[in-house]
Amino acid sequence: MNTVNLEIQSLTEQHLGAVLELDQACFGGLWTLEGYQRELGSPNSDLLGLYCAGSELKLLAMGCFWSILEEAHITIVAVDPQFQGQGLGQAMLFYLLSTACDRGLERATLEVRVSNVEAISLYTKFGFKTAGRRRRYYQDNGEDALILWLGDIQYPKFQTTLAQWQTLVCDRLRLSGWQIPELGNNNQSS
Ligand SMILES: CC(C)(COP(=O)(O)OP(=O)(O)OC[C@H]1O[C@@H](n2cnc3c(N)ncnc32)[C@H](O)[C@@H]1OP(=O)(O)O)[C@@H](O)C(=O)NCCC(=O)NCCS
């Protein structure tokens, strides 16, 4: 099977059209254009995108976290529905955690719908534990949110964990014909 190289990039204004399309496809419109512009302008927000190398117009996946004190609050992990189930979600989560680690943060946390079994399975696979539940957190349908938590990412031993995840992520991507040559050595442009 031929492999296609992927690239990870910090998203910029020029990507916003593709970002809004992906938001619409995955969440039905979670954030507005102004919302994403605020993210781009915020020093506390990391908004990353995964592309086919050399083809920036096609955004395959995106992820975002806010740095709040010593915490990485993951706000978005989204993969184009056409490309789900190919390892891109775990690649994006890997990059978010790797970037949070580079920022010197101590833990990662997020909220997820209790019905979102795919996402919960993804986060659990990467060591997140349930820390609590927010009742009727989602206004659209009154669904509860699970609060998930991954601690101790500031310690040197988390680098070992990241290296193991890198191998796992690369192997999974390769099965679907994707490759990230410099995974773990973030080659982000801004
Ligand atoms: C959740 C999401 C990001 C997963 O991305 P993906 O690229 O499909 O996931 P991957 O192929 O990398 O799979 C990683 C893990 O996710 C879980 N997963 C993915 N698809 C799954 C499915 N259909 N059923 C159960 N678990 C699933 C599994 O644990 C999987 O690991 P495995 O392959 O070893 O079983 C993707 O489904 C998505 O974008 N959903 C819509 C947006 C969303 O709900 N985001 C999360 C809330 S912010």
The ligand as an SDF file (V2000), in Angstrom:
LIG
                    3D

 48 50  0  0  0  0  0  0  0  0999 V2000
  -13.7180   10.6800   18.5820 C   0  0  0  0  0  0  0  0  0  0  0  0
  -12.9310   10.8190   17.2880 C   0  0  0  0  0  0  0  0  0  0  0  0
  -12.0140   12.0320   17.4150 C   0  0  0  0  0  0  0  0  0  0  0  0
  -12.0590    9.5660   17.0910 C   0  0  0  0  0  0  0  0  0  0  0  0
  -11.2510    9.7680   15.9590 O   0  0  0  0  0  0  0  0  0  0  0  0
  -10.8640    8.5380   14.9780 P   0  0  0  0  0  0  0  0  0  0  0  0
   -9.8630    9.0300   14.0270 O   0  0  0  0  0  0  0  0  0  0  0  0
  -12.0840    7.9170   14.4350 O   0  0  0  0  0  0  0  0  0  0  0  0
  -10.2000    7.5360   16.0350 O   0  0  0  0  0  0  0  0  0  0  0  0
   -8.9770    6.5490   15.7720 P   0  0  0  0  0  0  0  0  0  0  0  0
   -9.1470    5.8420   14.4730 O   0  0  0  0  0  0  0  0  0  0  0  0
   -7.7030    7.2730   16.0040 O   0  0  0  0  0  0  0  0  0  0  0  0
   -9.2120    5.4980   16.9320 O   0  0  0  0  0  0  0  0  0  0  0  0
   -8.6270    5.7010   18.2010 C   0  0  0  0  0  0  0  0  0  0  0  0
   -9.4460    5.0140   19.2640 C   0  0  0  0  0  0  0  0  0  0  0  0
  -10.7140    5.6670   19.3730 O   0  0  0  0  0  0  0  0  0  0  0  0
  -11.7040    4.7050   19.7250 C   0  0  0  0  0  0  0  0  0  0  0  0
  -12.6620    4.5820   18.6140 N   0  0  0  0  0  0  0  0  0  0  0  0
  -12.5840    5.1480   17.3860 C   0  0  0  0  0  0  0  0  0  0  0  0
  -13.6820    4.8060   16.6740 N   0  0  0  0  0  0  0  0  0  0  0  0
  -14.4440    4.0230   17.4730 C   0  0  0  0  0  0  0  0  0  0  0  0
  -15.7120    3.3720   17.3140 C   0  0  0  0  0  0  0  0  0  0  0  0
  -16.4120    3.4750   16.1730 N   0  0  0  0  0  0  0  0  0  0  0  0
  -16.2040    2.6790   18.3600 N   0  0  0  0  0  0  0  0  0  0  0  0
  -15.5160    2.5880   19.5290 C   0  0  0  0  0  0  0  0  0  0  0  0
  -14.3110    3.1720   19.7280 N   0  0  0  0  0  0  0  0  0  0  0  0
  -13.7900    3.8780   18.7180 C   0  0  0  0  0  0  0  0  0  0  0  0
  -10.9490    3.3900   19.9210 C   0  0  0  0  0  0  0  0  0  0  0  0
  -10.4770    3.3420   21.2490 O   0  0  0  0  0  0  0  0  0  0  0  0
   -9.7850    3.5720   18.9860 C   0  0  0  0  0  0  0  0  0  0  0  0
   -8.7010    2.7490   19.3050 O   0  0  0  0  0  0  0  0  0  0  0  0
   -8.5630    1.3020   18.5920 P   0  0  0  0  0  0  0  0  0  0  0  0
   -8.4840    1.5780   17.1240 O   0  0  0  0  0  0  0  0  0  0  0  0
   -7.3250    0.7360   19.1650 O   0  0  0  0  0  0  0  0  0  0  0  0
   -9.8150    0.5510   18.9650 O   0  0  0  0  0  0  0  0  0  0  0  0
  -13.8610   10.9360   16.0510 C   0  0  0  0  0  0  0  0  0  0  0  0
  -14.8140    9.8870   16.1260 O   0  0  0  0  0  0  0  0  0  0  0  0
  -14.5900   12.2590   15.9350 C   0  0  0  0  0  0  0  0  0  0  0  0
  -14.0660   13.2140   15.3660 O   0  0  0  0  0  0  0  0  0  0  0  0
  -15.8350   12.3200   16.4580 N   0  0  0  0  0  0  0  0  0  0  0  0
  -16.6660   13.5280   16.3230 C   0  0  0  0  0  0  0  0  0  0  0  0
  -16.1420   14.6540   17.1930 C   0  0  0  0  0  0  0  0  0  0  0  0
  -16.0760   14.2500   18.6520 C   0  0  0  0  0  0  0  0  0  0  0  0
  -17.0080   13.6860   19.2030 O   0  0  0  0  0  0  0  0  0  0  0  0
  -14.9190   14.5650   19.2950 N   0  0  0  0  0  0  0  0  0  0  0  0
  -14.6860   14.2300   20.6990 C   0  0  0  0  0  0  0  0  0  0  0  0
  -15.2840   15.1960   21.6210 C   0  0  0  0  0  0  0  0  0  0  0  0
  -14.3700   16.7330   21.6840 S   0  0  0  0  0  0  0  0  0  0  0  0
  1  2  1  0
  2  3  1  0
  2  4  1  0
  2 36  1  0
  4  5  1  0
  5  6  1  0
  6  7  2  0
  6  8  1  0
  6  9  1  0
  9 10  1  0
 10 11  2  0
 10 12  1  0
 10 13  1  0
 13 14  1  0
 14 15  1  0
 15 16  1  0
 15 30  1  0
 16 17  1  0
 17 18  1  0
 17 28  1  0
 18 19  1  0
 18 27  1  0
 19 20  2  0
 20 21  1  0
 21 22  1  0
 21 27  2  0
 22 23  1  0
 22 24  2  0
 24 25  1  0
 25 26  2  0
 26 27  1  0
 28 29  1  0
 28 30  1  0
 30 31  1  0
 31 32  1  0
 32 33  2  0
 32 34  1  0
 32 35  1  0
 36 37  1  0
 36 38  1  0
 38 39  2  0
 38 40  1  0
 40 41  1  0
 41 42  1  0
 42 43  1  0
 43 44  2  0
 43 45  1  0
 45 46  1  0
 46 47  1  0
 47 48  1  0
M  END
$$$$
